[in-house]
């Protein structure tokens, strides 16, 4: 029995650099590479993917090589972490902290230091 290599939805989506939704929409519209569906499992034969990519080349010479099928996924840089959200105090809490420590900043520093000491 000869078994041809196939891609699952996530592999093809990663190769095309799209989410799974466009692949599902293309299947409904009769676009994209030919697929095999067994129950809920959708498989894309590799030779059909290559044929579809060759047929849909744009602004590429016909002899240009397609990306390799086993290419590493693109490196996605995570956005820089957002600045921490300042703690919000009720008015009576703020007055009490200011009365005890002379400022909110001094109170937060003292409370953070006390918290760090209890962690050790």
N, C-alpha and C positions, 0 to 999 in steps of 0.2 A: 504494500500500500504506500503510495507516494503522498507525502504531506507537504504542501507548499507553505513557505513562511508567510506569516501575517502579522499585522500590527493591530493592537487594540485601540480604542478611541483615544485614550490618553497619550499613547505613543505618537499617533498621527497628529494630535493637537499640539504636542510638544514640537514635533518636526515642523509643522506649519506655523508655529508661534501664535496660536489662537487658543481660545477656550474650547470646551467640548460643544457648546451651544451652536457655533457656526457649522460644525460637522453634522449635528442633528438637523439643522435647518437645510443644509445642502442635500441631505438624504431625502427629506420631505419634498424638496423642489426638484429632485432628480439631477442634482449637480454633484461635483466632486468625484472621487474615484469610486469604482464599482466596489460593493461591499457584500459580505456574506452575513446573514442574520440567522442564528439558531436560537430560538426562544428569545431571550433578552440580550444574548451575547452578540455583539457586532464585531466583525473582523474585516480588515482591509488587506487583501493580498498585496504583497510587496510589488509584484510585477505590475499590478493595476495602479498602484501609487506612482510608480516610475512613469508609466504610460501617461497618466493624468498630468504629471508635472511636465513631461516633455510636450504634451499637447497645449499646455497653458503657459509656455514660456513667453515672457515679454521683455523686450529690450536686451535679449541675451543672444549671442551667436548660437546657431543650431548645434555647433560642435562643443559648446561649453559643458563642462561636467556638472552634474547635479550634486547637491550636498550628499555626503555619505550617509547611509542608512543607520549607521551606529554612532553618529556624532554625539558628543557629550552635550547635555542640555545647556542652554545659554546661562551664563552667570547673571543672576539677578541681584542687583545691589539693593539692600534694604534702605529705606529712608532714614535719615538721621533721627535719633530719638527726640521726641518733643520735650520742650522744657517742662519741668514738673509743675503741676497745678498747685498754686498756693493753698494752704489749708484755710478753710473758712471758719470763722468763729461767730458765735452769737455775741450780741453786744455786751451782755453781762459777763461772758467769759473773757472777752477782750479787755474790759475795764479791770477785771480781777487780775489778769496777767500783767497789765501795764502797771497796776498798783504794786504788784509784788516784784516785778523785774525791771520796771521803768520803760520797757518797750516790748513790742510783740517779737521783734527779732531776737532780743536778748532772752525772752522767755522760750522761744523755739530752740535756740542754741542750748539753753540749760536743760530743757526737756529731752533733746536729742542726746546730749551727753549722759543724762541719767539713764536713758534707754539703752545706750551702748554699754554702760557699766553693768546693767542687769543681764545683758546678753552674754557677757564673758563668764 
